[in-house]
Amino acid sequence: MIAKAIDKINAEQVAKANAGKSAPAFKVGDSVKVFVKIKEGDKERVQAFAGTVIARDNGTGNTATFTVRRISYGVGVEKVFPLNSPYIDRVEVERSARVRRAKLYYLRNLTGKKARLREA
């Protein structure tokens, strides 16, 4: 009984977060640009984070996330974004790659040309 109530609340929250937005259509291996709304004081701006999707956790309701990895000044940076977050303005797919794994965690150990993915 409590589980049904929690599921109902989760469904309402997802519907509210996705009001007027379509679900981003991307998969693991795609190079994406995630536009995130950032609030600084009373101002709000949009900041882009570009990288490769290395994981996608298709949880139920509000728990669905995806991980984007990029190399910034020689250091690997990974960010985990909630899929249904109201702070995500939009997700643009820059290019698609053909991969044969659901999680690309092995890219953490590769550098340079070895870390390239085959274009689809």
Beta strands, then each sheet from edge to edge (+ up, - down):
strand 1: 31-40
strand 2: 43-57
strand 3: 65-72
strand 4: 75-82
strand 5: 88-95
sheet 1: 4+ 3- 2+ 1- 5+
end
